């Protein structure tokens, strides 16, 4: 009888250890699943693409030199709010384009297309990010910033709902995102954008947009993924890229000559960096068939990074901020 009792106790002890192990494994699996979901939600928000918001900073030196007002906290609120709004737009685009993205060699790895994030969760994230972004933008006290963010969202809604299938219109809508960022930068410091600034921004934005479509065309994407590609040829896109690059360089050169905020004998200091940056990007487009993602080029091209840093230093010197 004592032996039977010991056997029962041993069995209960082993069963307790087994149950604890199973519970620990289940808890670990749940934690791992939650962590994986969190990582994929961050990927869905594309924080890497926030590098595009450098366009918000581009007009600041010129605007400040022209008498604009800069306050750090409102500026940070506007910058953060727009970043969250952009992430809401990226999430929405990935949600609506999931079926088409599965046909793309790289975009098929995006969280929604790969089935790592459910459409319902993605929709909730888009709403939360958009609402939070608008609220933070409102804290900046700049009504113009809120309006620009809403316009940015509406343009992207139109793009996702079908405008992206129309050749030329798709590139113009993509390019408008960069122009709106520049307008946001001007609104934050309460300085009207100059015609030269808008011309330079528009031309470089179109340059990036046409380069992206050229890369899509050369990648032999399925037309069902990008129907607008049926309206393009390689020759047309190469010419469009070259035209926009030329206009960008000439427009910036004329701005340097005519710009009233640039100091005498210093006005052309930033020009070489702009010319080098555009021509280097053009070289990458034709030599390595890059240009499909300006974000990837920004992070991978050391020459582009040095050119951007040189432009920043030269611009600050040319307007007398140091």
C-alpha positions as a printed Julia matrix, in Angstrom:
322×3 Matrix{Float64}:
  0.0    0.0     0.0
  2.82   2.39    0.79
  4.39   1.58   -2.56
  1.11   2.34   -4.31
  0.89   5.65   -2.49
  4.39   6.61   -3.53
  3.59   5.72   -7.13
  0.48   7.89   -7.06
  2.4   10.83   -5.6
  5.19  10.39   -8.16
  2.64  10.27  -10.95
  0.94  13.44   -9.67
  4.31  15.15   -9.35
  5.31  14.24  -12.91
  1.87  15.32  -14.18
  2.26  18.66  -12.4
  5.64  19.24  -14.01
  4.2   18.3   -17.43
  1.23  20.65  -17.03
  3.52  23.48  -15.94
  5.77  22.84  -18.93
  2.81  22.85  -21.31
  1.48  26.06  -19.78
  4.9   27.72  -19.99
  5.27  26.64  -23.61
  1.81  28.0   -24.45
  2.59  31.3   -22.71
  5.9   31.53  -24.53
  4.17  30.85  -27.83
  1.56  33.51  -27.09
  4.3   36.01  -26.19
  6.24  35.12  -29.33
  3.09  35.53  -31.43
  2.33  38.92  -29.88
  5.91  40.07  -30.43
  5.79  38.89  -34.04
  2.53  40.78  -34.61
  4.0   43.94  -33.08
  7.05  43.7   -35.35
  4.86  43.26  -38.42
  2.64  46.18  -37.42
  5.74  48.36  -37.25
  6.82  47.05  -40.67
  3.35  47.87  -41.97
  3.77  51.48  -40.81
  7.03  51.71  -42.81
  9.03  53.99  -40.48
 11.92  53.65  -42.93
  9.88  55.7   -45.42
  9.81  58.62  -43.0
 13.07  59.64  -44.7
 10.77  61.2   -47.32
  9.85  63.79  -44.71
 13.22  65.39  -45.31
 11.26  67.39  -47.89
  9.54  69.08  -44.94
 12.94  70.34  -43.81
 14.17  71.47  -47.22
 12.44  74.88  -47.32
 13.25  75.76  -43.7
 16.65  77.45  -44.25
 15.28  79.64  -47.06
 12.06  80.4   -45.17
 13.93  81.37  -42.01
 16.29  83.57  -43.98
 13.25  85.28  -45.49
 11.86  86.08  -42.04
  9.88  82.97  -41.15
  9.2   82.11  -37.51
 10.5   78.85  -36.03
  9.3   77.31  -32.76
 10.69  73.9   -31.87
  7.69  72.28  -30.14
  5.08  73.14  -32.81
  7.58  72.06  -35.47
  8.15  68.68  -33.8
  4.39  68.21  -33.39
  3.82  68.87  -37.08
  6.68  66.61  -38.13
  5.54  63.75  -35.87
  1.89  64.14  -36.78
  2.59  64.05  -40.51
  4.85  61.01  -40.08
  1.99  59.16  -38.4
 -0.44  60.28  -41.12
  1.99  58.99  -43.75
  2.18  55.65  -41.92
 -1.63  55.51  -41.92
 -1.56  56.03  -45.69
  1.09  53.31  -46.15
 -0.99  50.91  -44.07
 -4.11  51.73  -46.07
 -2.27  51.25  -49.37
 -0.91  47.87  -48.3
 -4.4   46.84  -47.21
 -6.02  47.77  -50.51
 -3.14  46.5   -52.66
 -2.64  43.17  -50.87
 -3.94  41.05  -53.76
 -1.8   42.86  -56.34
  1.25  42.9   -54.05
  1.24  39.1   -53.98
  2.21  39.24  -57.68
  5.24  41.46  -56.99
  8.63  39.82  -56.29
  9.34  42.11  -53.31
  5.99  43.52  -52.22
  4.66  39.99  -51.68
  6.67  40.03  -48.43
  4.67  42.95  -47.01
  2.79  41.98  -43.84
 -0.77  42.04  -45.22
  0.13  40.46  -48.57
  2.09  37.72  -46.79
 -0.78  37.04  -44.38
  1.22  38.11  -41.33
 -1.29  40.83  -40.42
 -5.02  40.4   -40.96
 -6.95  43.01  -42.98
 -9.04  43.84  -39.91
 -5.98  44.6   -37.77
 -4.44  46.63  -40.6
 -7.63  48.69  -40.94
 -7.65  49.43  -37.21
 -4.01  50.49  -37.33
 -4.66  52.85  -40.26
 -7.53  54.55  -38.4
 -5.57  54.85  -35.15
 -2.49  56.26  -36.87
 -4.54  58.77  -38.88
 -6.51  59.97  -35.84
 -3.36  60.24  -33.72
 -1.53  62.06  -36.49
 -4.28  64.65  -36.91
 -4.47  65.18  -33.14
 -0.71  65.79  -32.87
 -0.77  68.06  -35.92
 -3.52  70.08  -34.25
 -1.25  70.55  -31.22
  1.18  72.43  -33.46
 -1.38  75.23  -33.67
 -0.92  75.4   -37.44
 -4.23  75.01  -39.25
 -2.43  74.88  -42.58
 -0.47  71.82  -41.45
 -3.68  69.97  -40.59
 -5.26  70.9   -43.92
 -2.17  69.76  -45.86
 -2.15  66.43  -44.03
 -5.83  65.86  -44.84
 -5.23  66.76  -48.5
 -2.3   64.33  -48.52
 -4.54  61.56  -47.21
 -7.32  62.32  -49.72
 -4.86  62.33  -52.64
 -3.63  58.91  -51.58
 -7.19  57.63  -51.22
 -7.88  58.74  -54.8
 -4.62  57.11  -55.89
 -5.44  53.79  -54.23
 -9.06  53.73  -55.43
 -8.1   53.76  -59.1
 -6.11  56.83  -60.15
 -2.92  54.74  -59.91
 -4.13  52.77  -62.95
 -4.03  55.86  -65.22
 -0.69  56.57  -66.89
  0.82  59.99  -66.06
 -1.86  60.72  -63.47
 -0.3   58.06  -61.23
  3.1   59.76  -61.35
  1.65  63.23  -60.79
 -0.26  62.03  -57.72
  2.81  60.25  -56.35
  4.87  63.39  -56.89
  2.3   65.58  -55.13
  3.23  63.92  -51.84
  6.7   65.5   -51.97
  5.29  68.9   -52.9
  2.8   68.75  -50.03
  5.65  68.0   -47.65
  7.46  71.14  -48.79
  4.26  73.15  -48.36
  3.96  71.73  -44.84
  7.48  72.9   -44.05
  6.59  76.41  -45.21
  3.32  76.41  -43.27
  5.08  75.46  -40.03
  7.32  78.54  -40.15
  4.55  80.75  -41.55
  6.42  81.58  -44.75
  4.82  81.51  -48.21
  6.56  79.17  -50.67
  8.3   80.89  -53.54
  7.59  80.0   -57.14
 11.18  78.83  -57.55
 10.84  76.48  -54.59
  7.65  74.93  -55.98
  9.19  74.57  -59.44
 12.29  72.84  -58.08
 10.27  70.58  -55.82
  7.76  69.64  -58.51
 10.43  68.81  -61.06
 12.51  66.69  -58.69
  9.35  64.91  -57.49
  8.37  64.09  -61.08
 11.94  62.96  -61.69
 11.66  60.47  -58.81
  8.17  59.38  -59.91
  9.13  58.65  -63.52
 12.3   56.87  -62.34
 10.13  54.64  -60.16
  7.82  53.77  -63.08
 10.82  53.07  -65.31
 12.16  50.61  -62.74
  8.72  48.95  -62.54
  8.62  48.59  -66.31
 12.12  47.11  -66.5
 11.21  44.64  -63.73
  8.65  43.06  -66.12
  5.89  43.33  -63.55
  2.59  41.63  -64.27
  0.29  44.3   -65.8
 -2.4   43.21  -63.35
 -0.16  44.5   -60.56
  0.5   47.87  -62.18
 -2.05  48.49  -65.0
 -0.7   51.98  -65.67
  2.46  50.4   -67.08
  0.48  49.58  -70.22
  0.51  53.33  -70.92
  4.31  53.65  -70.76
  7.28  52.62  -72.84
 10.9   52.46  -71.79
 11.8   55.2   -74.27
  9.13  57.57  -73.0
 10.05  57.05  -69.35
 13.76  57.52  -70.07
 12.99  60.8   -71.86
 10.65  61.93  -69.07
 13.31  61.22  -66.45
 15.92  63.15  -68.44
 13.59  66.12  -69.01
 12.68  66.35  -65.31
 16.34  66.07  -64.3
 17.23  68.9   -66.68
 14.41  71.12  -65.45
 15.39  70.48  -61.82
 19.02  71.48  -62.37
 18.15  74.55  -64.44
 15.39  75.68  -62.07
 17.68  75.39  -59.07
 20.48  77.22  -60.89
 18.12  80.09  -61.76
 16.86  80.18  -58.17
 20.44  80.5   -56.93
 20.92  83.45  -59.28
 17.59  85.16  -58.55
 17.04  84.15  -54.92
 16.9   87.2   -52.67
 17.8   85.35  -49.47
 21.16  84.12  -50.79
 24.2   86.22  -49.99
 26.29  87.73  -52.75
 29.29  85.64  -53.77
 27.75  82.63  -52.0
 24.57  82.05  -53.97
 25.97  79.22  -56.12
 27.59  77.31  -53.24
 24.92  74.59  -53.11
 24.52  74.23  -56.88
 27.28  71.6   -57.41
 25.71  69.29  -54.82
 22.29  69.48  -56.48
 23.75  68.81  -59.92
 25.86  65.93  -58.6
 22.95  64.41  -56.68
 20.6   64.47  -59.68
 23.21  63.2   -62.14
 24.32  60.45  -59.77
 20.72  59.3   -59.36
 20.34  59.39  -63.15
 23.51  57.29  -63.44
 22.13  54.71  -61.02
 18.88  54.57  -63.0
 20.62  53.74  -66.28
 23.62  51.78  -65.0
 22.1   49.64  -62.25
 18.38  49.95  -63.11
 17.8   51.48  -59.68
 15.25  54.17  -58.91
 12.35  51.87  -58.05
 12.53  53.11  -54.47
 14.0   56.52  -53.57
 14.07  55.32  -49.97
 16.36  52.4   -50.81
 18.65  54.68  -52.82
 18.77  57.17  -49.94
 19.89  54.47  -47.5
 22.22  52.55  -49.83
 23.94  55.23  -51.94
 26.84  56.75  -50.04
 27.32  59.31  -52.84
 23.72  60.51  -52.42
 24.18  60.82  -48.67
 27.39  62.85  -49.04
 25.71  65.04  -51.65
 22.77  65.73  -49.31
 25.08  66.58  -46.42
 27.14  68.86  -48.66
 23.98  70.61  -49.88
 22.88  71.23  -46.29
 26.2   72.75  -45.24
 26.5   74.84  -48.42
 22.92  76.11  -48.14
 23.36  77.22  -44.53
 26.56  79.03  -45.53
 24.99  80.65  -48.58
 22.17  82.21  -46.55
 24.51  83.32  -43.78
 23.28  81.08  -40.98
 26.89  80.25  -40.13
